[in-house]
């Protein structure tokens, strides 16, 4: 099972979520342009305010707004917001409490708006296989260390990162990785299941729960 999700390379170090969203949107709508303009247009809709990385709630909301069948698989009982934000976004210590309070309050509002689309549990590889079998591409939050290693990097950093999973064959998964870096193999790659499972364990590394956004065909009117 492989879906024809196109590859688009990100132009910044913080728009991986926007690029993953854009690739899946393009898969469903051939009129969508894979462009820097759209990359930033999408990013403004899914950014996890007041920070610059992409929010799983806002990615899900983006597709819901456009009428797609959307599910966010993510445990709601785990909270590591402070760790990932402060370590990965290098927030100024003097502004940390203000930024975190805003972020947490904003997340509560977002959750209420998409509550019917949330499956409150940790996602699994089986969830990915089921989604792909139903012709639904998957946007996944991962540790970029594993995707970069799969593409030939020697000593990549551990960073939260969004990818698109577009197919599988047995224990291997076909992935679109928007990261552009000199020396790495193409962003269309194959990852073994056990490595993808490690990559999806973002809680152990960043204190942030694993997240999958499954996007299906538009809802019937």
N, C-alpha and C positions, 0 to 999 in steps of 0.2 A: 504494500500500500504506500504510494507516494502521491502527494498533492503538488500541483504546479505552482507553488508559492514562489514568486520571483525574489531575487536577492537585491538588496540595496545597501550600499556601504554608508555608514554614518560619517558626518563631516566634523563632528565634535567629539569630545570625550564624555559627554553627558546625554546624548540623544539616542542611546541604544533602545530605550523603551519606545520612543517616537518612531524609530526605524522599524522595529518589530511590528508596531501597530500599523504603520504605513504599508509594509509588505503584505500583511494579512488583508488589509482593506483593498489593496490592489488585486489580490487573489480573487476577491468577490466582485470587484467592480473594475472592469478593464479601462474605464474612462479616467480613473485616478492616475495622476502622474507621479512617478518616482522622481522627486526633485528636492533640492535643498529648500525651496520655498515651502513645499508641503511638509518636509521634515520638521521645520520650525513651526509651521501652522499647527501640526498635530501636537508637537511638544507643548505649546502654550495651553492646549486643552487637557493634557494628562500630567503636567508637572505637579510634583508633590509640594505645594506651597507650604512654607516660604523657601524651600530648598529647590535645587535644580534637577534632581533625579526624578524618575517617573513613578507615579503612584499606581499600584495594582487596582485600587478602587476607581481611579480616574480612567485607566485603560478600559476596564470593564464598562464604565459609564459611557465612554466614547462609542463603543459598539452598540450598547443598548439604545443610545440616542439615535443611532442610524438605523435602528430597527432589526438588528441581528439577534439571533438566539445566542445568549451569552451566559456563561457560568464562570464564576470566580471560585476556585478551590483553594482555600486558605484558612488555616486554623485561626479563630478569633480569640482564643483564650491565651495566646502567647504574646507577650509584649516585650520587645527588645528595642523599641523605638529609639531610646536615647543612645544606645551603643552604636548602631549603624549610622545614625545621623551625625553624631559628634566625631566619630573616627573617620568615616568615609567622606564627609562633606566639609571637614575642617572648619567647623563653625567657630567663630570668635568666642572665647570663653566668657567675655563680658555680656554676650548676647544669647547665651545658650538657653537659659530658662525661658526667655521671651519667645525664642524661635520654637522651642519644644512645646510650649503651652499652645501656641498658635497651631502647630502641626497636629497635635493630638485632638484639639477641638475641631479642626477642619476635618480630620478623619472620621470623627463621630458623625458629622453631618453627612459626609459621603456615604458612610455605611447605611444610614437610614434611607438614602435615596435609591440604593441598589440592593437592599436587603433580600429581596426575592431571588436575586441572582447568585447569592453567596451560598456555597456549600462549606459549612464550618468543620473542616477536617484537613489533615495533611494530604496532599495529592500523592499519587503513586504512578509508577510506570504503567500499570494496568489502566489507569484513568487516561493516560496518553494514548495507549493503543485503542481503547474504546472510542475516543474522540476521533482519531484518525480514520478508524473503520467507518465512522459516520460522516466522513469527508469534512471534518472540522479541524482546521489547523489549531495549534496550541502555542500560546505565548508563555514562556516559562522564565521565572526568576532563577538565576543560577550563580554559582561562584565562577567568575571568568577564568580562574586558574585552570580549570579542567578543559574548557573550550579552547583556550590558547594552547595548552599542551597538545590537544588533539590536532591542532593546526601547525605544530612544529616549533612552538616557542620553548626555549630552554628553561628559563627561570622566571615565569610570569608572576605578577602580583596576584593576590587574592582580592577581588573587587566584585561587588554586586553587579549583575549584568543581565539584560533581557535578550532572549533568543527566540527564534521560531522553530518549532519542531513540526516538520512537514511530511514525515513518513517513517515507516519501520519495516524491517525484514528480520523476523525472528528476534534475536537479542540485539540487533543494531538499529539505531535511530538516525534518520536523515534530518540534518539541522541547517538552518540559515543563521549565520552569525554576522552581524553588520559591522563588527569591528574591522577597521582598516589599519594594518600595520605592516611596514616594510619587512619582507622576509617570511611572512606567514603564508601558508597555503590559502587557496580560495576560501571564501566564506561559506560555500556550500560543502558540507562535510558529513561524515558518518561517525557517530559516537556509539561505543559499546554500552549496553544497558547499565552495567555496574558503574561505569564512569559517569553516566548521566545521573544515576541515582546519587552518587557522591556530590555532583555539581548542584543538584537540587536541594541538598541539605544546607541551606543558607543559615539556618538557625545556629548550627554548631560554630560556624565561622563568624557570622555577623550579628547574631542575636535577633534575626528577622525571620519570621515563619516562611516556609516554602509557599510559593504561589504559582498557580496555573490559571490562565484565562483561556477558556475554550470558546471558539467563535463558530457559529453555524449559519446556515442560510437565513435570509431575511424572514421574519415572521409573516405569515399570511394575514392579509387585511380582513 
